[in-house]
Amino acid sequence: KRFVDKKAEFIFVPVEKIEEVVKKEKAIPYDAPGVELGHHGDECSFDAIVEKYKVKDPAVLELAKIVRGADTDKPEDAPEAPGLDAVMTGISIVAKDDHEAIEKARLVYDAFYTFCKLKLVREKHRAEIEKVDRKQRREFLRKKLME
């Protein structure tokens, strides 16, 4: 939502009502069988959204690997994928409805996004990070994440 349309609203309907709601509400269907923003081959809905809306943020592209691994049962795509899958499965069980699940998932995806951003910063600044102590490293990484 943050990288595509900050004002986007999520509407959840039974599969058999998707076409009707899309026409009536001019909605964009996602993560449903046969829709543009759904699963295609080895890719998941997250991949379709990143591709269609040309999201170029390197951390989002890194996050896409984790989401794909979790959402397509291919944990080899990213070692973090089983963790995301476990958390999202838990959320789907404890949330009272799809809207609550989306709200709970937002924090999880924000955390994974930050993790991906941190991973890229560490890779880029590896030499600098190795030269400082733990406290300086934490401050350095925080500063770089805020840039």
N, C-alpha and C positions, 0 to 999 in steps of 0.2 A: 504494500500500500504506500509506504513512504517513498519508494523509488519510482512509482508509476502514477498514482493518483491519490493524493492525501485526502481527498474528499470522497473517495470510493465508499460505497455502502455494500454490505454483504446481505444477500437475500438467500435463504435456504428453503428449497422446495423439493417435493418428491420428484424422482427422475422423470416420471410420466408427465409432470407439469412444467418441465423446463422450457420446452418450446413455446408453450402458451405464455409463460411469464416473460420470456425473452422478448416476444412480440409486444406484449402489453406494456412492459416497463422499459423497453429498449435496453435491457440488461445484457451484460456480456457473460455468458456461461463459462464456468471453469471447473476443472476436476470432475467432469462427468463424461460418460462414454460418448465418443463421436464428436466432441466439441474441439474447436481450435486450441483452446487453452486446457487441454487434457493430456493424458498419457499418449505418447506416440513412440513406438519402438521401445528403445531402452531409456527414453527420457520421460520425465514426469511433468506434471502441470507447472511446477516451479520453473523448469527449463523452458517450457513454452512461453511463460510470461516474460522471462528474462530475454528470450529471443525476440518475441513480438514487439516488446517495448524498448528494445535495444539498450538494456541496462548494461552499462560498461564498468560500473564500480568493481574493482578487483576483489574486494571482500565479498560482494554479492556473488561473483562468479565462483569464488572459493566455497561459499555457503551452498551454492547450487550442487556441488559435488556431494556434500553431506546430505542434503535433502534428497537428492537422487538415490543415493545409497540406502537411505531409510525408506523412501517411498516406493522403491522398485524391488525391495528385498535383495539388494546387491551390496551388502556391507563392505565388500572389497573396494568399492568406489572411494570410501573414506573411512578411516578407523573410528571416526566420531559418529558414524551413521547409526550403529546399534543404540547408542546413548540417546540420540534424538528420537529414534523409533520408540524406545522405552518410555521416554517422557511424554511423547505425543499420545501413545497408547493409554498411559495413565490419565492424561488430561481428558481424553475422549470418554473415559469411564466415569471420572468424578464430576465432569461438567454437567450441569442440569440441561443444557441445550447447546446448539451449535454456536450461538452468539457468545455464550460464556466460554466455550472452548476457544473461540477466536481470541477473546480477551486474555485468557490464560496463556495461550500460545504466543501472543505478541511478546511477552517478557522472555520466553524461551528463545524465540527467533532473534530478538534484540541481543540476547546474551551470546548466542552462536555467531551472530554477525560481528560483535565486538571481538570474540575469540578469533574469527577469521582475519579481521583487521589487524589484531595483535600478532598473529602468526606471520602475516606479510611484513609488518614493521620489523619483527625480529629477524626475518630473513634478509631484509634490506640493510639493516644496521647491525648485523651480527658482529662485525669487527669492533664497533664502538661499544656494544653491550658487554663484550668479553673483557673490556678494560676497566670496568667500574664495579664497585661492590653492589650488594643486593639492594640497598636503599637507593643508591644513585640509579641503578638499573630500573627500579620501579618508577621513580620520578621521570627518568628519560622516556620510558615507554608511555607513561601517562601523557606527557607533553606531546609526543609524536602522534598519539591517538587523537588528540584534540586538534591537530593541524588540519 
